Amino acid sequence: MSLTASEKKIKKSDLPAAVQKTADEQSQGATVKGYNQEVENGKTYYEVELTVNGHSKDVSMDADGKVVEVEEEVALTSLPDAVHKGLTDQAKGGKITKVESLTKSGKLVAYEAQVVTGKKRSEIQVGRDGNP
């Protein structure tokens, strides 16, 4: 999910029961960093921010507790060559500081990277094939 003006931090107790159940299942073996509520295109989503084995993982769910998106930090060096090249090409000389795999409805759909160029921060994205 994208960070929007409508995103706000909430407590676990503010989550609907179905979302709490899914959040508990998704956070097994992880450290919970926090919870967010986001309204996107008129729909409310909930996100649990986790740390798993030292890497970040954000799980977004709808109000029924169905997982709709997972962003999970991955090492740049672990990416397929085409994805690594696609991100590096898009970074245009900037430093890639973090890479996440983006999974929607259980399918890997893209990779996102945070890039620092001088004092400017940006985010880039490529598909599973490395193309923008």
N, C-alpha and C positions, 0 to 999 in steps of 0.2 A: 504494500500500500504506500502511497506517496505521503510525505509529510505535508499536511495542509493546515490552514488556519483553523480548521474545525477539529483538529486533534487535541485531546486533552488527557492529562494523566489522571488516572482514577485508582481506587483501591480494589483489591480482590473482592471485597464485600459488595462492591458496586456492580460486579458482573452478574448477568443473568445466570440462573442455576446451570443451564445447559452449557454455557460458556465456561463457567467455573469447572465443570466436570472435564471438558475437553482440555482446558488449560492445565489441570492437574495431570491428565494423561500425557500431554505433550511435554510437561516439565519434569518427568521422571528422570532422575540422574543429572538434572541441570540445576543451575542457580537462577532463581527468578530475580530479574533486575527491576521489573515494573510492569504496569498494565496501562493501556491507553484505550480511549474510545475515540472513534473517528467517524465522521459523517461524510460519505463520498457519494455524489450523485443521488442524494436523498436517502441513502441506505446507511444504517448504523453498523459499524464493524468494531470488533474488539481485538486488541493485540496484546500478546504476552511477550515481553522481552526477556530472553534467556541468555545464559552463558553455558555452553556445553564444551567441555574439554578445552577451555580457554578461548573459545571462539563464540561470536555472537550468533544468535538465531532468533528471529522474530516470526511468530506464528499469528496470522490474522484469521479471525473467525467471524461468521455472521452471527446474528442474534440467536440462532438455533444451535450454535456450537459447532457448526460445520466448518472445517478448515478450508479457507478459500485461497490462502497464499502463505508461502514460507520463504523467508529470505534467510539464507545461511552463509556465514562467512566461510570462504575457501581460500586456500593459498594460491597465489598467482602461478606458482611453479607446478601446481597440480592440474592445471587446466589443459584441455586438449590444445594442440598446437594452433589450430585455426582460431580458437577463441582467444588464446594468448596474443596472437598476432593482431586480431581484430581490435582488442582492447588497447594494445600498444599503439596501433595506427591511429585510433581515435583520440588517444591521450595527447598526440602531437607534441611529444617531448616533455609533457608534464609527468609528474611522479604519481604513479598509482599507489595509493595508500591503503586501500581496502577493496576486496572483491567479494561479491555475494552471488550465490546461485539463487535464481528466482523460480519457484515452483508454484504453479497454479493448478488446482484440481488434481493434484498428485502427479503432474507432468512437469518436467524441467522445461522451462520456456525461454529463459534468457539468463544472462550474467550482467550484473551492474558493477561498476567500479567508481570509487571516489578518486578524483584526480586533483593534485595541487600543482598549479603553474604559477610560479612566483608567489604572490599573495592571494591569488584567486583559487577558490575551490569550486569544483564542478562535479557532475555525475554523468557518466556515460553508460551506454547499454548496448550489448550485442546479443544476437540470437544464439541458439545452440550451435549454429554453424560458423559463428564468428562474424557474421555480417550484421551491419547496423540495423 
